[in-house]
Amino acid sequence: MKRITTLLATLLIVFCFTNNVTAQLLPDVPSMKGRWVAGGNFSAGLYGSQLNVGISPQIGYRVFDRLEVGTRLIYELDYLFDRQNGNLAFHYFGGAASTSLRVYKGLFLHAEDELLYGMSVYNHTVSNGNWFNSIFAGGGYRQYFSNRGYAYFLVLYNLSYDLHGSLETPYFQPIVFRVGYCFGF
């Protein structure tokens, strides 16, 4: 609850600070139709003996032309193939609340509070699960392909990442890259 209050207070401060600056729509940033946006991202990778697959649908609401708030559901699978010792799989389920503020053309700032439940499966044995809370901050770029949708690229820093190897986050690095899409309705 404290994190949600902090996130909302930060949004209010950012809005009050940027409300005096007039947003000018430029030719490459069309006025989006509708207030609601839906989309998400999909990830997949095979790195030697490790498979990573993820899906994350999202929905958001455009409060103002430059400010968007939303939520997303998350499923991630990390699978390690090991013929000698047995396969190991990590499953992560959860959700996130986020906000984005467009600052110039397609450039935007992004903040997100993510809560994941993670569990591992080793040789068909399920371990006890853990909850992970990660706070992200960063920015990105939106490429608008019509007045109804855009693709986005995000670079986020995990503020919950501990350089000393804490198990407070399931991420292996503090920097997270995301690519996705959204459509307005």
N, C-alpha and C positions, 0 to 999 in steps of 0.2 A: 504494500500500500504506500509505503514511504517513497519507493522508486517512482510510482505512478504520479504521486503528488509533485515530486521533483521534476519529472518530465513535463507535466502540465504547467508548472511554474516557469520552467525554462521556455516553453512555447509562448507563454504570455509575455515574458520579457522580450523575446525575439520579435514578436508581433508588434509590441508597443514601440520598440526601437526602430523597426523597419516600416511602420505604418506611415511615417512622415515622408518617406522616400517614395516618389511616384513610380510605379512600375510601368514601363513603356513596352508595349508589345512590338517586337521587331518582326520583320518578314519571315524569318525562319522559326519563329515561335508562334504558331497559330493559336487563336483563342479556342480553347477546348470546349466542345459542346457537352452539356450536362455537368453535373456536380460529382457524380460517382465515377470511379475508375476501378477496373478489375483486370487482373492479369496474374503474373507470377514469374517464376523461373524454374528451370530444370538443369540439373548438373549431372555429369557422368564423366568418369575418368578411370583409366586402367594404368596403374603405375607399377610395372613389374609384376609382383604377386599380390598387389593391393587393388581392390575395386572400390570405387566410391560412386554412389548414386544418390541423388536427392531431388525432391520435388517440393515446391513451395508456392501454392496459390495465394493470392492476396486480393484484398478489396480495400478501397480507400474513399475518402470524401474530400473534395476540394472546398475548403472553408472559404478561402479567398482565391483569386486568380493565381497567386504565387505560393500559397500555403496549402499543403495537402497532409492529412492525417490518415492513418490506416492500420490495418492488422493483417497478419499472414499466418497461415498454418505451415508447419515444417515437418518433413520426414527426411532423415538422412540415414544411409547405410554405408558403413565402412567394413569391408570384408577382406580378410587376410588369408590367402591360400597357402597352406603349409602341409605338404604330404607326409612329412616325418612326424610332426608333433600334433597335427590336427588343425582344422580351420578355426578361425576366430572372427566373429562378427560383432560389430557395435551398431545398435539401433538407437536412434534419437528421434523423439516425438515432441512436439510442442507448438508454441506460438510466439508471436512478437507483436508489439505495438510500435509504430514508427511515425515519424513526421519528416516532411521534406519542405524546404523553402527555396524557391527559385530565386537566384541572385542576379544572374545576367544571362540573357539568351537561353541556352539549354543547360547552363551550369546551375547546380543546386547543392545545398547543404542537406545532410541527412543525419538523423539521430534515431536510435532504435534500442528498445529494451526487450531482450529475448529470454524466454524461459523454456528449457528443454529437459525432458526426462530421458536419461540414457541407461541402457542395459547392455550387457555383453552375453554372447552365446559361444561357449567353447565346447566342441565335441558334443553338441546337442544338450548341453547343460546351461541353463539360464542363471546368470548371477543376479545378485541384488542390484536394484537400480539406484541411480542417484539423480538428484535435480541439479541443474546447472543454470545459473543466471548470468547472462552476458550483456554488457552495455556497449553499444557501438556508436561511434561518431565519425563523420567523414563527409565526403562529397562525391558528386558524380556528374554525368553528362547525359542529357536526354536528346535523342534524335527523333524529331517529330516526323512521321510519315503521312499524316493527315491531321485534320482538326479533331479526329476521334481517337488517335492513338500515338504511341511513341515506344521506342526501345530505349533502355537505359543501361548505363555502365556505372557501377559503384566501386569506390575504394573506401573501405571502412577500417578504423582502428578499434580493436577490442580493448576497451578501458578496463575490463575485468581480467585481462591476461596477466599472469604472474611470471616474470622472467626466471623465477627460481623453481619452476616446475610444479606449482600448485595444481591440484585437481579441481579447481573452481570453474573451469571452462573445458569443453570438449575440443576446442580448437588447438591445433599444433603450432600455430603462428599467430602473432598479434594482428597482422594485416589480413583482411578478408576482401576478396574480389567477388563481385556479383554482376551478372548480366541477365536482363529480363525484359519484359514487355508489359504495357498497360493499354487498355482501351477505355475510352470515356463513354458513358451512357447516362 
